[in-house]
Amino acid sequence: MEIKVLGPGCAKCKSTYNAIEKVIRENNLDVKLVKIDDIEQIMNYNIMTTPAVVVDEEVKIKGHVPSESEVRKLLGI
């Protein structure tokens, strides 16, 4: 599984990355976590609000920082 956090590096984007990283670490998951801050790459996903979370190339969350429970649900745990 590959998860991408899309955003220009704002506080919400960093919080999103940190929340996902924490859940992955706590559950010892084999997940590749990537931060994308290049505007051109972000635009390829047709999102207008950040942060956004892309799981295996499908946009799952956009425009808000997910809670840890939302991240767990997203990862199927």
N, CA, C and O of each residue as an XYZ file, in Angstrom:
308
protein
N       0.844     -1.181      0.000
C       0.000      0.000      0.000
C       0.885      1.239      0.000
O       1.900      1.291      0.695
N       0.493      2.223     -0.779
C       1.211      3.490     -0.801
C       0.239      4.617     -0.469
O      -0.841      4.717     -1.051
N       0.639      5.461      0.473
C      -0.166      6.609      0.865
C       0.625      7.870      0.557
O       1.797      7.992      0.914
N      -0.038      8.807     -0.114
C       0.577     10.097     -0.409
C      -0.211     11.183      0.310
O      -1.441     11.214      0.270
N       0.524     12.073      0.968
C      -0.090     13.252      1.569
C       0.253     14.418      0.651
O       1.421     14.747      0.447
N      -0.790     15.034      0.104
C      -0.597     16.139     -0.832
C      -0.826     17.462     -0.125
O      -1.837     17.641      0.553
N       0.107     18.386     -0.281
C      -0.047     19.712      0.308
C       1.239     20.496      0.210
O       2.321     19.920      0.098
N       1.123     21.822      0.252
C       2.281     22.687      0.056
C       3.216     22.811      1.255
O       4.212     23.531      1.183
N       2.920     22.134      2.336
C       3.793     22.211      3.509
C       3.220     23.037      4.639
O       3.952     23.444      5.541
N       1.926     23.290      4.605
C       1.266     24.071      5.659
C       1.127     23.232      6.929
O       1.412     22.034      6.919
N       0.697     23.850      8.002
C       0.553     23.155      9.284
C      -0.426     21.989      9.186
O      -0.180     20.932      9.769
N      -1.530     22.160      8.461
C      -2.515     21.085      8.328
C      -1.925     19.899      7.567
O      -2.203     18.744      7.887
N      -1.117     20.195      6.569
C      -0.481     19.128      5.791
C       0.493     18.344      6.668
O       0.541     17.116      6.603
N       1.258     19.044      7.476
C       2.211     18.392      8.374
C       1.481     17.565      9.422
O       1.918     16.464      9.756
N       0.367     18.087      9.946
C      -0.426     17.354     10.937
C      -1.001     16.078     10.335
O      -1.039     15.037     10.991
N      -1.448     16.163      9.085
C      -1.989     14.992      8.399
C      -0.912     13.930      8.242
O      -1.145     12.759      8.541
N       0.254     14.329      7.779
C       1.370     13.396      7.603
C       1.721     12.744      8.941
O       1.894     11.528      9.019
N       1.823     13.561      9.989
C       2.194     13.047     11.305
C       1.162     12.066     11.851
O       1.529     11.053     12.446
N      -0.127     12.355     11.654
C      -1.187     11.467     12.142
C      -1.118     10.113     11.446
O      -1.242      9.070     12.088
N      -0.921     10.135     10.142
C      -0.838      8.881      9.385
C       0.421      8.108      9.771
O       0.385      6.892      9.958
N       1.526      8.827      9.888
C       2.791      8.189     10.273
C       2.672      7.518     11.642
O       3.186      6.418     11.845
N       2.001      8.176     12.569
C       1.819      7.634     13.926
C       1.026      6.331     13.885
O       1.419      5.352     14.520
N      -0.077      6.304     13.154
C      -0.904      5.101     13.060
C      -0.116      3.966     12.399
O      -0.187      2.821     12.846
N       0.625      4.276     11.350
C       1.441      3.254     10.678
C       2.471      2.678     11.657
O       2.646      1.462     11.742
N       3.138      3.554     12.384
C       4.187      3.128     13.319
C       3.596      2.311     14.471
O       4.135      1.263     14.825
N       2.487      2.785     15.060
C       1.881      2.103     16.202
C       1.360      0.713     15.841
O       1.322     -0.179     16.689
N       0.964      0.533     14.597
C       0.393     -0.746     14.172
C       1.363     -1.581     13.342
O       1.002     -2.631     12.810
N       2.602     -1.097     13.242
C       3.664     -1.813     12.535
C       3.220     -2.253     11.143
O       3.375     -3.415     10.768
N       2.667     -1.310     10.385
C       2.133     -1.603      9.055
C       3.191     -1.459      7.978
O       4.099     -0.635      8.088
N       3.068     -2.257      6.947
C       3.964     -2.192      5.795
C       3.339     -1.263      4.764
O       2.727     -1.703      3.790
N       3.508      0.030      5.004
C       2.908      1.060      4.156
C       3.981      2.060      3.767
O       4.765      2.499      4.609
N       4.016      2.416      2.499
C       4.934      3.455      2.033
C       4.207      4.791      2.154
O       3.162      4.990      1.534
N       4.756      5.705      2.948
C       4.162      7.022      3.168
C       5.026      8.070      2.475
O       6.231      8.153      2.711
N       4.390      8.874      1.611
C       5.106      9.862      0.812
C       4.444     11.220      0.978
O       3.218     11.321      1.031
N       5.264     12.263      1.059
C       4.760     13.646      1.120
C       5.000     14.294     -0.232
O       6.131     14.325     -0.717
N       3.947     14.810     -0.839
C       4.049     15.488     -2.135
C       3.738     16.972     -1.914
O       2.625     17.322     -1.521
N       4.718     17.839     -2.166
C       4.472     19.269     -1.987
C       4.643     20.068     -3.275
O       4.545     21.295     -3.274
N       4.897     19.368     -4.358
C       5.024     20.031     -5.658
C       3.628     20.328     -6.216
O       2.821     19.419     -6.411
N       3.359     21.603     -6.469
C       2.025     22.039     -6.905
C       1.593     21.341     -8.201
O       0.429     20.966     -8.338
N       2.505     21.168     -9.134
C       2.142     20.512    -10.398
C       1.714     19.072    -10.173
O       0.753     18.604    -10.784
N       2.424     18.369     -9.298
C       2.046     16.985     -8.984
C       0.698     16.941     -8.268
O      -0.125     16.069     -8.547
N       0.472     17.872     -7.351
C      -0.796     17.930     -6.621
C      -1.954     18.168     -7.585
O      -3.020     17.568     -7.439
N      -1.750     19.033     -8.558
C      -2.800     19.353     -9.519
C      -3.175     18.147    -10.377
O      -4.291     18.089    -10.893
N      -2.277     17.193    -10.540
C      -2.575     15.985    -11.302
C      -3.696     15.156    -10.674
O      -4.308     14.323    -11.343
N      -3.961     15.388     -9.392
C      -5.006     14.634     -8.695
C      -6.355     15.375     -8.689
O      -7.311     14.910     -8.068
N      -6.432     16.505     -9.366
C      -7.679     17.279     -9.479
C      -8.298     17.633     -8.133
O      -9.510     17.519     -7.949
N      -7.466     18.061     -7.201
C      -7.987     18.517     -5.917
C      -7.795     20.020     -5.817
O      -6.832     20.577     -6.343
N      -8.727     20.662     -5.135
C      -8.655     22.109     -4.988
C      -8.319     22.514     -3.553
O      -7.949     23.662     -3.307
N      -8.444     21.588     -2.611
C      -8.153     21.894     -1.214
C      -7.168     20.880     -0.659
O      -7.227     19.691     -0.970
N      -6.267     21.380      0.166
C      -5.298     20.512      0.820
C      -5.498     20.625      2.324
O      -6.085     21.608      2.777
N      -5.049     19.694      3.092
C      -4.316     18.509      2.676
C      -5.240     17.482      2.020
O      -6.454     17.483      2.223
N      -4.628     16.620      1.238
C      -5.351     15.504      0.635
C      -4.550     14.238      0.876
O      -3.322     14.263      0.951
N      -5.271     13.131      0.997
C      -4.637     11.833      1.215
C      -5.021     10.921      0.054
O      -6.199     10.738     -0.250
N      -4.009     10.359     -0.580
C      -4.206      9.463     -1.717
C      -3.715      8.081     -1.311
O      -2.569      7.913     -0.897
N      -4.603      7.089     -1.436
C      -4.248      5.712     -1.112
C      -4.256      4.914     -2.403
O      -5.281      4.809     -3.077
N      -3.106      4.354     -2.739
C      -2.964      3.579     -3.977
C      -3.573      4.313     -5.176
O      -4.349      3.751     -5.949
N      -3.200      5.568     -5.300
C      -3.583      6.443     -6.424
C      -5.058      6.840     -6.457
O      -5.544      7.306     -7.488
N      -5.780      6.662     -5.343
C      -7.171      7.089     -5.263
C      -7.308      8.112     -4.134
O      -6.938      7.832     -2.994
N      -7.844      9.306     -4.450
C      -8.017     10.347     -3.435
C      -9.085      9.894     -2.451
O     -10.218      9.604     -2.835
N      -8.708      9.835     -1.166
C      -9.621      9.359     -0.127
C     -10.073     10.482      0.803
O     -11.207     10.477      1.283
N      -9.183     11.446      1.056
C      -9.487     12.547      1.978
C      -8.989     13.822      1.341
O      -7.911     13.848      0.748
N      -9.788     14.903      1.464
C      -9.290     16.194      0.999
C      -9.911     17.310      1.815
O     -11.080     17.259      2.195
N      -9.093     18.319      2.074
C      -9.574     19.533      2.713
C      -9.616     19.551      4.222
O     -10.015     20.557      4.808
N      -9.213     18.456      4.881
C      -9.186     18.477      6.349
C      -8.134     17.508      6.877
O      -7.680     16.605      6.173
N      -7.761     17.722      8.136
C      -6.813     16.832      8.795
C      -7.614     15.654      9.349
O      -8.529     15.860     10.146
N      -7.292     14.430      8.947
C      -8.039     13.276      9.446
C      -7.689     12.959     10.897
O      -6.556     13.156     11.336
N      -8.675     12.469     11.624
C      -8.413     12.001     12.986
C      -7.699     10.659     12.898
O      -7.666     10.027     11.842
N      -7.130     10.235     14.021
C      -6.453      8.936     14.015
C      -7.442      7.818     13.725
O      -7.096      6.848     13.051
N      -8.663      7.938     14.222
C      -9.656      6.891     13.952
C     -10.025      6.862     12.470
O     -10.264      5.790     11.913
N     -10.073      8.025     11.833
C     -10.343      8.082     10.395
C      -9.200      7.431      9.608
O      -9.434      6.748      8.610
N      -7.971      7.646     10.062
C      -6.806      7.027      9.414
C      -6.867      5.514      9.568
O      -6.611      4.781      8.613
N      -7.210      5.037     10.781
C      -7.320      3.596     11.003
C      -8.370      2.980     10.079
O      -8.146      1.924      9.488
N      -9.498      3.638      9.962
C     -10.576      3.152      9.095
C     -10.092      3.098      7.639
O     -10.362      2.139      6.916
N      -9.382      4.133      7.234
C      -8.841      4.208      5.883
C      -7.884      3.043      5.597
O      -7.843      2.512      4.487
N      -7.123      2.663      6.614
C      -6.145      1.593      6.464
C      -6.731      0.216      6.757
O      -6.033     -0.794      6.659
N      -7.999      0.177      7.113
C      -8.658     -1.095      7.363
C      -8.266     -1.757      8.665
O      -8.258     -2.984      8.763
N      -7.935     -0.944      9.682
C      -7.591     -1.515     10.997
C      -8.489     -0.959     12.074
O      -8.350     -1.322     13.243
